[in-house]
Amino acid sequence: LIDITQDAICVLSLEGRVEFWNPAAEKLYGWTRAEVMGRSADDFLFGRVSTELLKARAEVLERGSWSGE
């Protein structure tokens, strides 16, 4: 299902490196899985690290999970 959804799904490590990139992410963002795997998403996906992203990372570290878009 993850491979056929129309929603881009990108999983990042706690360090912000791409761990998973589905076909919809390739279509939406224009980078292939091979181009992004292991790279820091801050380098190519985010123009800057947003405060929302920093808060989400902190919540994962503190509580063990986060939910949102």
N, CA, C and O atoms as a Tripos MOL2 file, in Angstrom:
@<TRIPOS>MOLECULE
protein
  276   275    69     0     0
PROTEIN
NO_CHARGES

@<TRIPOS>ATOM
      1 N           0.8100   -1.1990    0.0000 N.3       1 LEU1
      2 CA          0.0000    0.0000    0.0000 C.3       1 LEU1
      3 C           0.8500    1.2570    0.0000 C.2       1 LEU1
      4 O           0.5070    2.2530   -0.6380 O.2       1 LEU1
      5 N           1.9610    1.2030    0.7210 N.am      2 ILE2
      6 CA          2.8400    2.3780    0.7800 C.3       2 ILE2
      7 C           3.4040    2.7000   -0.6050 C.2       2 ILE2
      8 O           3.6180    3.8640   -0.9460 O.2       2 ILE2
      9 N           3.6390    1.6590   -1.3880 N.am      3 ASP3
     10 CA          4.2050    1.8720   -2.7160 C.3       3 ASP3
     11 C           3.1830    2.3540   -3.7410 C.2       3 ASP3
     12 O           3.5740    2.9120   -4.7660 O.2       3 ASP3
     13 N           1.8850    2.1570   -3.4980 N.am      4 ILE4
     14 CA          0.8840    2.5720   -4.4820 C.3       4 ILE4
     15 C           0.0690    3.7960   -4.0600 C.2       4 ILE4
     16 O          -0.7340    4.3060   -4.8410 O.2       4 ILE4
     17 N           0.2720    4.2610   -2.8420 N.am      5 THR5
     18 CA         -0.4580    5.4530   -2.4060 C.3       5 THR5
     19 C          -0.0450    6.6660   -3.2400 C.2       5 THR5
     20 O           1.0620    6.7100   -3.7750 O.2       5 THR5
     21 N          -0.9270    7.6300   -3.3440 N.am      6 GLN6
     22 CA         -0.6310    8.8770   -4.0450 C.3       6 GLN6
     23 C           0.0200    9.9050   -3.1210 C.2       6 GLN6
     24 O           0.4270   10.9780   -3.5670 O.2       6 GLN6
     25 N           0.1150    9.5730   -1.8320 N.am      7 ASP7
     26 CA          0.7280   10.4610   -0.8500 C.3       7 ASP7
     27 C           2.2240   10.1800   -0.7580 C.2       7 ASP7
     28 O           2.6510    9.0270   -0.7020 O.2       7 ASP7
     29 N           3.0040   11.2440   -0.7440 N.am      8 ALA8
     30 CA          4.4430   11.0900   -0.5670 C.3       8 ALA8
     31 C           4.7130   10.6680    0.8700 C.2       8 ALA8
     32 O           4.2180   11.2860    1.8130 O.2       8 ALA8
     33 N           5.5050    9.6100    1.0280 N.am      9 ILE9
     34 CA          5.8850    9.1430    2.3520 C.3       9 ILE9
     35 C           7.4000    9.1160    2.4220 C.2       9 ILE9
     36 O           8.0730    8.4440    1.6400 O.2       9 ILE9
     37 N           7.9080    9.8620    3.3770 N.am     10 CYS10
     38 CA          9.3460    9.9540    3.5900 C.3      10 CYS10
     39 C           9.5940    9.6970    5.0680 C.2      10 CYS10
     40 O           9.0160   10.3620    5.9280 O.2      10 CYS10
     41 N          10.4500    8.7360    5.3570 N.am     11 VAL11
     42 CA         10.8010    8.4330    6.7430 C.3      11 VAL11
     43 C          12.2270    8.8930    6.9650 C.2      11 VAL11
     44 O          13.1390    8.5470    6.2140 O.2      11 VAL11
     45 N          12.3990    9.6840    8.0180 N.am     12 LEU12
     46 CA         13.7240   10.2120    8.3570 C.3      12 LEU12
     47 C          14.2160    9.5990    9.6520 C.2      12 LEU12
     48 O          13.4240    9.2910   10.5430 O.2      12 LEU12
     49 N          15.5180    9.4230    9.7550 N.am     13 SER13
     50 CA         16.1270    9.0100   11.0120 C.3      13 SER13
     51 C          16.0890   10.1930   11.9720 C.2      13 SER13
     52 O          15.7510   11.3070   11.5710 O.2      13 SER13
     53 N          16.4260    9.9640   13.2100 N.am     14 LEU14
     54 CA         16.4690   11.0640   14.1750 C.3      14 LEU14
     55 C          17.5060   12.1080   13.7920 C.2      14 LEU14
     56 O          17.4160   13.2600   14.2160 O.2      14 LEU14
     57 N          18.4780   11.7170   13.0010 N.am     15 GLU15
     58 CA         19.4990   12.6600   12.5230 C.3      15 GLU15
     59 C          19.0370   13.3910   11.2610 C.2      15 GLU15
     60 O          19.7590   14.2480   10.7510 O.2      15 GLU15
     61 N          17.8420   13.0650   10.7500 N.am     16 GLY16
     62 CA         17.2990   13.7470    9.5840 C.3      16 GLY16
     63 C          17.6960   13.1360    8.2530 C.2      16 GLY16
     64 O          17.5010   13.7570    7.2080 O.2      16 GLY16
     65 N          18.2530   11.9230    8.2700 N.am     17 ARG17
     66 CA         18.6410   11.2540    7.0330 C.3      17 ARG17
     67 C          17.4870   10.4090    6.5090 C.2      17 ARG17
     68 O          16.7500    9.8050    7.2880 O.2      17 ARG17
     69 N          17.3320   10.3680    5.1880 N.am     18 VAL18
     70 CA         16.2350    9.6310    4.5680 C.3      18 VAL18
     71 C          16.4580    8.1280    4.7360 C.2      18 VAL18
     72 O          17.4890    7.5840    4.3430 O.2      18 VAL18
     73 N          15.4590    7.4770    5.3330 N.am     19 GLU19
     74 CA         15.4800    6.0320    5.5390 C.3      19 GLU19
     75 C          14.5070    5.3270    4.5900 C.2      19 GLU19
     76 O          14.6980    4.1580    4.2560 O.2      19 GLU19
     77 N          13.4680    6.0410    4.1600 N.am     20 PHE20
     78 CA         12.4690    5.4750    3.2420 C.3      20 PHE20
     79 C          11.9200    6.5930    2.3750 C.2      20 PHE20
     80 O          11.7170    7.7130    2.8440 O.2      20 PHE20
     81 N          11.6800    6.2820    1.1040 N.am     21 TRP21
     82 CA         11.1920    7.2570    0.1160 C.3      21 TRP21
     83 C          10.3210    6.4860   -0.8560 C.2      21 TRP21
     84 O          10.8340    5.6730   -1.6250 O.2      21 TRP21
     85 N           9.0160    6.7190   -0.8420 N.am     22 ASN22
     86 CA          8.1410    5.9190   -1.6870 C.3      22 ASN22
     87 C           8.0100    6.5020   -3.0990 C.2      22 ASN22
     88 O           8.4500    7.6250   -3.3450 O.2      22 ASN22
     89 N           7.4110    5.7480   -4.0270 N.am     23 PRO23
     90 CA          7.2660    6.2250   -5.4040 C.3      23 PRO23
     91 C           6.5200    7.5640   -5.5360 C.2      23 PRO23
     92 O           6.8490    8.3680   -6.4080 O.2      23 PRO23
     93 N           5.5260    7.8060   -4.6820 N.am     24 ALA24
     94 CA          4.8090    9.0810   -4.7430 C.3      24 ALA24
     95 C           5.7250   10.2440   -4.3630 C.2      24 ALA24
     96 O           5.5780   11.3420   -4.8980 O.2      24 ALA24
     97 N           6.6700   10.0170   -3.4450 N.am     25 ALA25
     98 CA          7.6400   11.0580   -3.0910 C.3      25 ALA25
     99 C           8.5380   11.3440   -4.2910 C.2      25 ALA25
    100 O           8.8750   12.4980   -4.5560 O.2      25 ALA25
    101 N           8.9200   10.3030   -5.0100 N.am     26 GLU26
    102 CA          9.7080   10.5100   -6.2260 C.3      26 GLU26
    103 C           8.9570   11.4060   -7.2020 C.2      26 GLU26
    104 O           9.5150   12.3580   -7.7470 O.2      26 GLU26
    105 N           7.6830   11.0850   -7.4120 N.am     27 LYS27
    106 CA          6.8570   11.8430   -8.3670 C.3      27 LYS27
    107 C           6.6420   13.2850   -7.9000 C.2      27 LYS27
    108 O           6.7600   14.2170   -8.6960 O.2      27 LYS27
    109 N           6.3310   13.4700   -6.6290 N.am     28 LEU28
    110 CA          6.0320   14.8010   -6.1000 C.3      28 LEU28
    111 C           7.2590   15.6930   -6.0310 C.2      28 LEU28
    112 O           7.2160   16.8510   -6.4440 O.2      28 LEU28
    113 N           8.3640   15.1470   -5.5030 N.am     29 TYR29
    114 CA          9.5460   15.9710   -5.2630 C.3      29 TYR29
    115 C          10.5720   15.9340   -6.3970 C.2      29 TYR29
    116 O          11.3980   16.8390   -6.5180 O.2      29 TYR29
    117 N          10.5190   14.8770   -7.2350 N.am     30 GLY30
    118 CA         11.4010   14.8220   -8.3920 C.3      30 GLY30
    119 C          12.7400   14.1320   -8.1830 C.2      30 GLY30
    120 O          13.5250   14.0260   -9.1250 O.2      30 GLY30
    121 N          13.0200   13.6640   -6.9800 N.am     31 TRP31
    122 CA         14.2750   12.9420   -6.7160 C.3      31 TRP31
    123 C          13.9620   11.4650   -6.6070 C.2      31 TRP31
    124 O          12.9640   11.0870   -5.9920 O.2      31 TRP31
    125 N          14.7960   10.6270   -7.1920 N.am     32 THR32
    126 CA         14.6070    9.1940   -7.0760 C.3      32 THR32
    127 C          15.0320    8.7120   -5.6970 C.2      32 THR32
    128 O          15.7440    9.3990   -4.9650 O.2      32 THR32
    129 N          14.5770    7.5180   -5.3700 N.am     33 ARG33
    130 CA         14.9460    6.9100   -4.0920 C.3      33 ARG33
    131 C          16.4660    6.8070   -3.9830 C.2      33 ARG33
    132 O          17.0430    7.0920   -2.9330 O.2      33 ARG33
    133 N          17.1010    6.4030   -5.0660 N.am     34 ALA34
    134 CA         18.5670    6.2510   -5.0560 C.3      34 ALA34
    135 C          19.2790    7.5720   -4.7730 C.2      34 ALA34
    136 O          20.3440    7.5880   -4.1560 O.2      34 ALA34
    137 N          18.6900    8.6760   -5.2240 N.am     35 GLU35
    138 CA         19.3130    9.9910   -5.0210 C.3      35 GLU35
    139 C          19.2220   10.4820   -3.5810 C.2      35 GLU35
    140 O          20.0740   11.2500   -3.1340 O.2      35 GLU35
    141 N          18.1940   10.0460   -2.8500 N.am     36 VAL36
    142 CA         17.9600   10.6270   -1.5290 C.3      36 VAL36
    143 C          18.3050    9.7240   -0.3530 C.2      36 VAL36
    144 O          18.5330   10.2180    0.7510 O.2      36 VAL36
    145 N          18.3470    8.4240   -0.5630 N.am     37 MET37
    146 CA         18.5730    7.4970    0.5430 C.3      37 MET37
    147 C          19.8810    7.8230    1.2780 C.2      37 MET37
    148 O          20.9470    7.9370    0.6720 O.2      37 MET37
    149 N          19.7630    7.9690    2.6030 N.am     38 GLY38
    150 CA         20.9170    8.2410    3.4370 C.3      38 GLY38
    151 C          21.3440    9.6950    3.4990 C.2      38 GLY38
    152 O          22.1910   10.0600    4.3140 O.2      38 GLY38
    153 N          20.7650   10.5270    2.6460 N.am     39 ARG39
    154 CA         21.1160   11.9480    2.6620 C.3      39 ARG39
    155 C          20.3050   12.6910    3.7090 C.2      39 ARG39
    156 O          19.2220   12.2540    4.0960 O.2      39 ARG39
    157 N          20.8270   13.7980    4.1540 N.am     40 SER40
    158 CA         20.1040   14.6590    5.0740 C.3      40 SER40
    159 C          18.9990   15.3860    4.3090 C.2      40 SER40
    160 O          19.2660   16.0570    3.3120 O.2      40 SER40
    161 N          17.7780   15.2520    4.7710 N.am     41 ALA41
    162 CA         16.6530   15.9270    4.1280 C.3      41 ALA41
    163 C          16.7980   17.4420    4.2160 C.2      41 ALA41
    164 O          16.2480   18.1670    3.3870 O.2      41 ALA41
    165 N          17.5310   17.9210    5.2120 N.am     42 ASP42
    166 CA         17.7610   19.3580    5.3320 C.3      42 ASP42
    167 C          18.5090   19.9000    4.1190 C.2      42 ASP42
    168 O          18.3410   21.0630    3.7530 O.2      42 ASP42
    169 N          19.3360   19.0600    3.4930 N.am     43 ASP43
    170 CA         20.1470   19.4980    2.3530 C.3      43 ASP43
    171 C          19.3490   19.7180    1.0810 C.2      43 ASP43
    172 O          19.7120   20.5630    0.2630 O.2      43 ASP43
    173 N          18.2570   18.9630    0.8990 N.am     44 PHE44
    174 CA         17.5560   19.0620   -0.3800 C.3      44 PHE44
    175 C          16.0470   19.2470   -0.2640 C.2      44 PHE44
    176 O          15.4180   19.7070   -1.2170 O.2      44 PHE44
    177 N          15.4590   18.9090    0.8570 N.am     45 LEU45
    178 CA         14.0070   18.9770    0.9740 C.3      45 LEU45
    179 C          13.5190   20.2210    1.6990 C.2      45 LEU45
    180 O          12.4880   20.7930    1.3460 O.2      45 LEU45
    181 N          14.2570   20.6290    2.7020 N.am     46 PHE46
    182 CA         13.8510   21.7880    3.4960 C.3      46 PHE46
    183 C          14.7800   22.9560    3.1940 C.2      46 PHE46
    184 O          16.0010   22.7980    3.2000 O.2      46 PHE46
    185 N          14.2090   24.1220    2.9320 N.am     47 GLY47
    186 CA         15.0260   25.3090    2.7280 C.3      47 GLY47
    187 C          15.7180   25.7250    4.0140 C.2      47 GLY47
    188 O          16.8100   26.2920    4.0050 O.2      47 GLY47
    189 N          15.0630   25.4300    5.0970 N.am     48 ARG48
    190 CA         15.6070   25.6810    6.4270 C.3      48 ARG48
    191 C          14.8940   24.7050    7.3590 C.2      48 ARG48
    192 O          13.8250   24.1950    7.0250 O.2      48 ARG48
    193 N          15.4670   24.4510    8.4920 N.am     49 VAL49
    194 CA         14.8220   23.5600    9.4590 C.3      49 VAL49
    195 C          13.7600   24.3680   10.1900 C.2      49 VAL49
    196 O          14.0730   25.3450   10.8710 O.2      49 VAL49
    197 N          12.5130   23.9610   10.0470 N.am     50 SER50
    198 CA         11.4140   24.7050   10.6530 C.3      50 SER50
    199 C          11.3120   24.4250   12.1490 C.2      50 SER50
    200 O          11.7770   23.3940   12.6360 O.2      50 SER50
    201 N          10.7040   25.3470   12.8560 N.am     51 THR51
    202 CA         10.5000   25.1460   14.2890 C.3      51 THR51
    203 C           9.5580   23.9690   14.5310 C.2      51 THR51
    204 O           9.6890   23.2660   15.5330 O.2      51 THR51
    205 N           8.5960   23.7490   13.6070 N.am     52 GLU52
    206 CA          7.6770   22.6200   13.7380 C.3      52 GLU52
    207 C           8.4310   21.2950   13.6750 C.2      52 GLU52
    208 O           8.1430   20.3710   14.4360 O.2      52 GLU52
    209 N           9.3950   21.2100   12.7650 N.am     53 LEU53
    210 CA         10.1910   19.9940   12.6440 C.3      53 LEU53
    211 C          11.0460   19.7810   13.8870 C.2      53 LEU53
    212 O          11.1630   18.6590   14.3790 O.2      53 LEU53
    213 N          11.6320   20.8350   14.3850 N.am     54 LEU54
    214 CA         12.4380   20.7220   15.5980 C.3      54 LEU54
    215 C          11.5950   20.2630   16.7860 C.2      54 LEU54
    216 O          12.0490   19.4580   17.5980 O.2      54 LEU54
    217 N          10.3680   20.7780   16.8850 N.am     55 LYS55
    218 CA          9.4650   20.3680   17.9650 C.3      55 LYS55
    219 C           9.0780   18.9010   17.8180 C.2      55 LYS55
    220 O           9.0140   18.1710   18.8070 O.2      55 LYS55
    221 N           8.8200   18.4680   16.5830 N.am     56 ALA56
    222 CA          8.4530   17.0700   16.3490 C.3      56 ALA56
    223 C           9.6060   16.1440   16.7200 C.2      56 ALA56
    224 O           9.3890   15.1130   17.3550 O.2      56 ALA56
    225 N          10.8150   16.4960   16.3360 N.am     57 ARG57
    226 CA         11.9840   15.6760   16.6920 C.3      57 ARG57
    227 C          12.1540   15.6090   18.2070 C.2      57 ARG57
    228 O          12.4400   14.5430   18.7510 O.2      57 ARG57
    229 N          11.9800   16.7380   18.8900 N.am     58 ALA58
    230 CA         12.1070   16.7610   20.3470 C.3      58 ALA58
    231 C          11.0440   15.8820   20.9980 C.2      58 ALA58
    232 O          11.3240   15.1940   21.9800 O.2      58 ALA58
    233 N           9.8260   15.9000   20.4560 N.am     59 GLU59
    234 CA          8.7580   15.0700   21.0150 C.3      59 GLU59
    235 C           9.0590   13.5820   20.8200 C.2      59 GLU59
    236 O           8.7890   12.7760   21.7100 O.2      59 GLU59
    237 N           9.6050   13.2210   19.6880 N.am     60 VAL60
    238 CA          9.9820   11.8210   19.4530 C.3      60 VAL60
    239 C          11.0210   11.3840   20.4780 C.2      60 VAL60
    240 O          10.9290   10.2930   21.0400 O.2      60 VAL60
    241 N          11.9930   12.2290   20.7130 N.am     61 LEU61
    242 CA         13.0380   11.8880   21.6780 C.3      61 LEU61
    243 C          12.4940   11.8020   23.1000 C.2      61 LEU61
    244 O          12.9070   10.9460   23.8820 O.2      61 LEU61
    245 N          11.5610   12.6980   23.4270 N.am     62 GLU62
    246 CA         11.0160   12.7430   24.7820 C.3      62 GLU62
    247 C           9.9630   11.6710   25.0280 C.2      62 GLU62
    248 O           9.9860   10.9980   26.0580 O.2      62 GLU62
    249 N           9.0360   11.5110   24.0770 N.am     63 ARG63
    250 CA          7.8840   10.6210   24.2890 C.3      63 ARG63
    251 C           7.9600    9.3070   23.5250 C.2      63 ARG63
    252 O           7.2430    8.3570   23.8400 O.2      63 ARG63
    253 N           8.8280    9.2550   22.5250 N.am     64 GLY64
    254 CA          8.9560    8.0470   21.7340 C.3      64 GLY64
    255 C           8.1000    8.0000   20.4910 C.2      64 GLY64
    256 O           8.1790    7.0470   19.7170 O.2      64 GLY64
    257 N           7.2760    9.0240   20.2870 N.am     65 SER65
    258 CA          6.4380    9.0620   19.0800 C.3      65 SER65
    259 C           5.9660   10.4790   18.8010 C.2      65 SER65
    260 O           6.0520   11.3740   19.6420 O.2      65 SER65
    261 N           5.4620   10.6450   17.5820 N.am     66 TRP66
    262 CA          4.8700   11.9040   17.1620 C.3      66 TRP66
    263 C           3.8630   11.5860   16.0800 C.2      66 TRP66
    264 O           4.0550   10.6240   15.3360 O.2      66 TRP66
    265 N           2.8200   12.3390   15.9670 N.am     67 SER67
    266 CA          1.8200   12.1470   14.9260 C.3      67 SER67
    267 C           1.4620   13.5000   14.3470 C.2      67 SER67
    268 O           1.2430   14.4610   15.0850 O.2      67 SER67
    269 N           1.4010   13.5780   13.0320 N.am     68 GLY68
    270 CA          1.0290   14.8260   12.3830 C.3      68 GLY68
    271 C           1.4090   14.8040   10.9240 C.2      68 GLY68
    272 O           1.7730   13.7590   10.3840 O.2      68 GLY68
    273 N           1.3250   15.9590   10.2810 N.am     69 GLU69
    274 CA          1.6800   16.0740    8.8640 C.3      69 GLU69
    275 C           2.8090   17.0410    8.6920 C.2      69 GLU69
    276 O           3.2550   17.2760    7.5690 O.2      69 GLU69
@<TRIPOS>BOND
     1     1     2 1
     2     2     3 1
     3     3     4 2
     4     3     5 am
     5     5     6 1
     6     6     7 1
     7     7     8 2
     8     7     9 am
     9     9    10 1
    10    10    11 1
    11    11    12 2
    12    11    13 am
    13    13    14 1
    14    14    15 1
    15    15    16 2
    16    15    17 am
    17    17    18 1
    18    18    19 1
    19    19    20 2
    20    19    21 am
    21    21    22 1
    22    22    23 1
    23    23    24 2
    24    23    25 am
    25    25    26 1
    26    26    27 1
    27    27    28 2
    28    27    29 am
    29    29    30 1
    30    30    31 1
    31    31    32 2
    32    31    33 am
    33    33    34 1
    34    34    35 1
    35    35    36 2
    36    35    37 am
    37    37    38 1
    38    38    39 1
    39    39    40 2
    40    39    41 am
    41    41    42 1
    42    42    43 1
    43    43    44 2
    44    43    45 am
    45    45    46 1
    46    46    47 1
    47    47    48 2
    48    47    49 am
    49    49    50 1
    50    50    51 1
    51    51    52 2
    52    51    53 am
    53    53    54 1
    54    54    55 1
    55    55    56 2
    56    55    57 am
    57    57    58 1
    58    58    59 1
    59    59    60 2
    60    59    61 am
    61    61    62 1
    62    62    63 1
    63    63    64 2
    64    63    65 am
    65    65    66 1
    66    66    67 1
    67    67    68 2
    68    67    69 am
    69    69    70 1
    70    70    71 1
    71    71    72 2
    72    71    73 am
    73    73    74 1
    74    74    75 1
    75    75    76 2
    76    75    77 am
    77    77    78 1
    78    78    79 1
    79    79    80 2
    80    79    81 am
    81    81    82 1
    82    82    83 1
    83    83    84 2
    84    83    85 am
    85    85    86 1
    86    86    87 1
    87    87    88 2
    88    87    89 am
    89    89    90 1
    90    90    91 1
    91    91    92 2
    92    91    93 am
    93    93    94 1
    94    94    95 1
    95    95    96 2
    96    95    97 am
    97    97    98 1
    98    98    99 1
    99    99   100 2
   100    99   101 am
   101   101   102 1
   102   102   103 1
   103   103   104 2
   104   103   105 am
   105   105   106 1
   106   106   107 1
   107   107   108 2
   108   107   109 am
   109   109   110 1
   110   110   111 1
   111   111   112 2
   112   111   113 am
   113   113   114 1
   114   114   115 1
   115   115   116 2
   116   115   117 am
   117   117   118 1
   118   118   119 1
   119   119   120 2
   120   119   121 am
   121   121   122 1
   122   122   123 1
   123   123   124 2
   124   123   125 am
   125   125   126 1
   126   126   127 1
   127   127   128 2
   128   127   129 am
   129   129   130 1
   130   130   131 1
   131   131   132 2
   132   131   133 am
   133   133   134 1
   134   134   135 1
   135   135   136 2
   136   135   137 am
   137   137   138 1
   138   138   139 1
   139   139   140 2
   140   139   141 am
   141   141   142 1
   142   142   143 1
   143   143   144 2
   144   143   145 am
   145   145   146 1
   146   146   147 1
   147   147   148 2
   148   147   149 am
   149   149   150 1
   150   150   151 1
   151   151   152 2
   152   151   153 am
   153   153   154 1
   154   154   155 1
   155   155   156 2
   156   155   157 am
   157   157   158 1
   158   158   159 1
   159   159   160 2
   160   159   161 am
   161   161   162 1
   162   162   163 1
   163   163   164 2
   164   163   165 am
   165   165   166 1
   166   166   167 1
   167   167   168 2
   168   167   169 am
   169   169   170 1
   170   170   171 1
   171   171   172 2
   172   171   173 am
   173   173   174 1
   174   174   175 1
   175   175   176 2
   176   175   177 am
   177   177   178 1
   178   178   179 1
   179   179   180 2
   180   179   181 am
   181   181   182 1
   182   182   183 1
   183   183   184 2
   184   183   185 am
   185   185   186 1
   186   186   187 1
   187   187   188 2
   188   187   189 am
   189   189   190 1
   190   190   191 1
   191   191   192 2
   192   191   193 am
   193   193   194 1
   194   194   195 1
   195   195   196 2
   196   195   197 am
   197   197   198 1
   198   198   199 1
   199   199   200 2
   200   199   201 am
   201   201   202 1
   202   202   203 1
   203   203   204 2
   204   203   205 am
   205   205   206 1
   206   206   207 1
   207   207   208 2
   208   207   209 am
   209   209   210 1
   210   210   211 1
   211   211   212 2
   212   211   213 am
   213   213   214 1
   214   214   215 1
   215   215   216 2
   216   215   217 am
   217   217   218 1
   218   218   219 1
   219   219   220 2
   220   219   221 am
   221   221   222 1
   222   222   223 1
   223   223   224 2
   224   223   225 am
   225   225   226 1
   226   226   227 1
   227   227   228 2
   228   227   229 am
   229   229   230 1
   230   230   231 1
   231   231   232 2
   232   231   233 am
   233   233   234 1
   234   234   235 1
   235   235   236 2
   236   235   237 am
   237   237   238 1
   238   238   239 1
   239   239   240 2
   240   239   241 am
   241   241   242 1
   242   242   243 1
   243   243   244 2
   244   243   245 am
   245   245   246 1
   246   246   247 1
   247   247   248 2
   248   247   249 am
   249   249   250 1
   250   250   251 1
   251   251   252 2
   252   251   253 am
   253   253   254 1
   254   254   255 1
   255   255   256 2
   256   255   257 am
   257   257   258 1
   258   258   259 1
   259   259   260 2
   260   259   261 am
   261   261   262 1
   262   262   263 1
   263   263   264 2
   264   263   265 am
   265   265   266 1
   266   266   267 1
   267   267   268 2
   268   267   269 am
   269   269   270 1
   270   270   271 1
   271   271   272 2
   272   271   273 am
   273   273   274 1
   274   274   275 1
   275   275   276 2
@<TRIPOS>SUBSTRUCTURE
     1 LEU1         2 RESIDUE 1 A LEU
     2 ILE2         6 RESIDUE 1 A ILE
     3 ASP3        10 RESIDUE 1 A ASP
     4 ILE4        14 RESIDUE 1 A ILE
     5 THR5        18 RESIDUE 1 A THR
     6 GLN6        22 RESIDUE 1 A GLN
     7 ASP7        26 RESIDUE 1 A ASP
     8 ALA8        30 RESIDUE 1 A ALA
     9 ILE9        34 RESIDUE 1 A ILE
    10 CYS10       38 RESIDUE 1 A CYS
    11 VAL11       42 RESIDUE 1 A VAL
    12 LEU12       46 RESIDUE 1 A LEU
    13 SER13       50 RESIDUE 1 A SER
    14 LEU14       54 RESIDUE 1 A LEU
    15 GLU15       58 RESIDUE 1 A GLU
    16 GLY16       62 RESIDUE 1 A GLY
    17 ARG17       66 RESIDUE 1 A ARG
    18 VAL18       70 RESIDUE 1 A VAL
    19 GLU19       74 RESIDUE 1 A GLU
    20 PHE20       78 RESIDUE 1 A PHE
    21 TRP21       82 RESIDUE 1 A TRP
    22 ASN22       86 RESIDUE 1 A ASN
    23 PRO23       90 RESIDUE 1 A PRO
    24 ALA24       94 RESIDUE 1 A ALA
    25 ALA25       98 RESIDUE 1 A ALA
    26 GLU26      102 RESIDUE 1 A GLU
    27 LYS27      106 RESIDUE 1 A LYS
    28 LEU28      110 RESIDUE 1 A LEU
    29 TYR29      114 RESIDUE 1 A TYR
    30 GLY30      118 RESIDUE 1 A GLY
    31 TRP31      122 RESIDUE 1 A TRP
    32 THR32      126 RESIDUE 1 A THR
    33 ARG33      130 RESIDUE 1 A ARG
    34 ALA34      134 RESIDUE 1 A ALA
    35 GLU35      138 RESIDUE 1 A GLU
    36 VAL36      142 RESIDUE 1 A VAL
    37 MET37      146 RESIDUE 1 A MET
    38 GLY38      150 RESIDUE 1 A GLY
    39 ARG39      154 RESIDUE 1 A ARG
    40 SER40      158 RESIDUE 1 A SER
    41 ALA41      162 RESIDUE 1 A ALA
    42 ASP42      166 RESIDUE 1 A ASP
    43 ASP43      170 RESIDUE 1 A ASP
    44 PHE44      174 RESIDUE 1 A PHE
    45 LEU45      178 RESIDUE 1 A LEU
    46 PHE46      182 RESIDUE 1 A PHE
    47 GLY47      186 RESIDUE 1 A GLY
    48 ARG48      190 RESIDUE 1 A ARG
    49 VAL49      194 RESIDUE 1 A VAL
    50 SER50      198 RESIDUE 1 A SER
    51 THR51      202 RESIDUE 1 A THR
    52 GLU52      206 RESIDUE 1 A GLU
    53 LEU53      210 RESIDUE 1 A LEU
    54 LEU54      214 RESIDUE 1 A LEU
    55 LYS55      218 RESIDUE 1 A LYS
    56 ALA56      222 RESIDUE 1 A ALA
    57 ARG57      226 RESIDUE 1 A ARG
    58 ALA58      230 RESIDUE 1 A ALA
    59 GLU59      234 RESIDUE 1 A GLU
    60 VAL60      238 RESIDUE 1 A VAL
    61 LEU61      242 RESIDUE 1 A LEU
    62 GLU62      246 RESIDUE 1 A GLU
    63 ARG63      250 RESIDUE 1 A ARG
    64 GLY64      254 RESIDUE 1 A GLY
    65 SER65      258 RESIDUE 1 A SER
    66 TRP66      262 RESIDUE 1 A TRP
    67 SER67      266 RESIDUE 1 A SER
    68 GLY68      270 RESIDUE 1 A GLY
    69 GLU69      274 RESIDUE 1 A GLU
